[in-house]
Amino acid sequence: MSESRTDLPPPRPAKSSLKPSLTVPLLSILAPILAVTVLYRHEPLDPAPLPFEGLSVTVAAPRENGRMLRGAEMVGAGRMVGPEDVAYDPASGDIYVGCADGWVKRVRVSDSGGDSAVEDWVNTGGRPLGLALGRDGEVIVCDPFKGLLNVSKDGTMELLTDEAEGVKFKLTDAAAVARDGTIYFTDASYKYTFKEFIWDFLEGRPHGRFLSYDPATKETRVLARDLYFPNGVALSPDQSFVIFCETVMRWCKRYYINGDRTGHIDTFIHGLPGYPDNIRYDGEGHYWIALSTGKSMSWDLALKHPFIRKAIAIMERLNKRPAMEKNSGIFQVDTEGKPVAHYYDPKLSLLSSGTKIGDYLYCGSLHYPHILRLKLD
Ligand SMILES: *[C@@H]1O[C@H](CO)[C@@H](O)[C@H](O)[C@H]1NC(C)=O
């Protein structure tokens, strides 16, 4: 290097030929580029390309309500934080929600929705996400920090399972209980914790599993692996298949549990206009799929191009990631997966569940301090 120096032209005189008026704008362009280049080279996240099938299509519903916040009520306002899932016990009329402070709360909704009773029921010590009513009146709780939990009617908590095939769960997410007692559930990631879930999206590799737990044998089985953030779970009314949503791929798959197709997986719905979280069957011919955020140009580009996800990762590390969540809502489909209606609002982000109770849709979310209740008509 030192020898080649001699070939260089003599150093410029101290006074630069560039006028100060030009130097400043040039610097203001070059400095960020340089900074980004350095950050980019040092960013350890190595994002992967995603399967193309998931990114190409988008379906629409025949009925749309793009202003679902209008006329919606806030149930239990200020007495809960981030009620992610909303589970209904028709026997008692109670609603259970899993909150960000670890509480599974029991809510008794008054007809007006306004003066509902909210009771701290059981604290898991983690962060309850998906909830499902068990056959003995217990609540099955998916806690990403604990695993699959059984909270019996009297409030006793028991760990059912927290690993499969020697791999620990890191993000137990949602569950559904079959009539025969089998619990179907998802572990969204074995690599990233709940607090780091954004990194799973940004990395774009399939770290999730779809599993079953048999309470009779206490056996945990892996039914499907290499999934892209498997999330909500729901059984078909005839118990012939179980649906699980893969958030990153904007689709829901069907896993057959009866008949000749047992163990086979196919698509229930793909090309959702947003990123699916929980899914619930209402007992009346429809599934309600929560879309945590609507499809957007920024997420589309990010999922298509690993280098954009790397750039977002850098911003995330600097705590400067732009808000990319909007148009969150609930997508209604029939038993064949055909779209029926889409409820959303530009102002909504991170809705995580939609549960139909009577004539109302109750929506849980990751961060609002209430349940959103919408009259359906
Ligand atoms: C949960 O615990 C209760 C009380 O022990 C029991 O009745 C129920 O069967 C348990 N459920 C599961 C799925 O293990």
PDBQT file of the ligand as one rigid body, heavy atoms in Angstrom, charges set to zero:
ROOT
HETATM    1  C1  LIG A 401     -57.022 -29.939  33.861  1.00  0.00    +0.000 C 
HETATM    2  O1  LIG A 401     -57.085 -30.105  35.265  1.00  0.00    +0.000 OA
HETATM    3  C2  LIG A 401     -58.362 -30.468  35.764  1.00  0.00    +0.000 C 
HETATM    4  C3  LIG A 401     -58.248 -30.585  37.275  1.00  0.00    +0.000 C 
HETATM    5  O2  LIG A 401     -57.266 -31.468  37.632  1.00  0.00    +0.000 OA
HETATM    6  C4  LIG A 401     -58.827 -31.781  35.130  1.00  0.00    +0.000 C 
HETATM    7  O3  LIG A 401     -60.153 -32.046  35.543  1.00  0.00    +0.000 OA
HETATM    8  C5  LIG A 401     -58.779 -31.669  33.615  1.00  0.00    +0.000 C 
HETATM    9  O4  LIG A 401     -59.098 -32.897  33.013  1.00  0.00    +0.000 OA
HETATM   10  C6  LIG A 401     -57.394 -31.237  33.176  1.00  0.00    +0.000 C 
HETATM   11  N1  LIG A 401     -57.366 -31.063  31.741  1.00  0.00    +0.000 N 
HETATM   12  C7  LIG A 401     -56.393 -31.555  30.979  1.00  0.00    +0.000 C 
HETATM   13  C8  LIG A 401     -56.503 -31.305  29.517  1.00  0.00    +0.000 C 
HETATM   14  O5  LIG A 401     -55.448 -32.171  31.424  1.00  0.00    +0.000 OA
ENDROOT
TORSDOF 0
